[in-house]
Amino acid sequence: MKSLLVLLGGAVLVLSGCFYGEAKITETQAVEIVLDDHEGPIGKVHLVSVEHVKGRYVVEWENEANCASGKDFVDDQSGEIEMGEMTIC
């Protein structure tokens, strides 16, 4: 019984790691998508950080000229911005 639980636990770990698949969108493309989405007539949008977590890219950005910053989540399969956070001071 104990070995069955260990086997099932190992299978869950292996399968959970494979769930998201290989990214179709590169990190560079995800950054471009976010920066293009926030470009406007005031200032320039700059990348703060980017990381790839659980099937999406987390892209942090800022625009000092209009005192805006935020974090967007880009799906690594479709390239769509799933949701975002934005702060304007």
Secondary structure as GFF3:
##gff-version 3
##sequence-region A 1 89
A	DSSP	alpha_helix	2	18	.	.	.	ID=ss1
A	DSSP	alpha_helix	27	38	.	.	.	ID=ss2
A	DSSP	beta_strand	46	53	.	.	.	ID=ss3
A	DSSP	beta_strand	56	63	.	.	.	ID=ss4
A	DSSP	three_ten_helix	64	66	.	.	.	ID=ss5
A	DSSP	beta_strand	68	75	.	.	.	ID=ss6
A	DSSP	beta_strand	81	88	.	.	.	ID=ss7
###
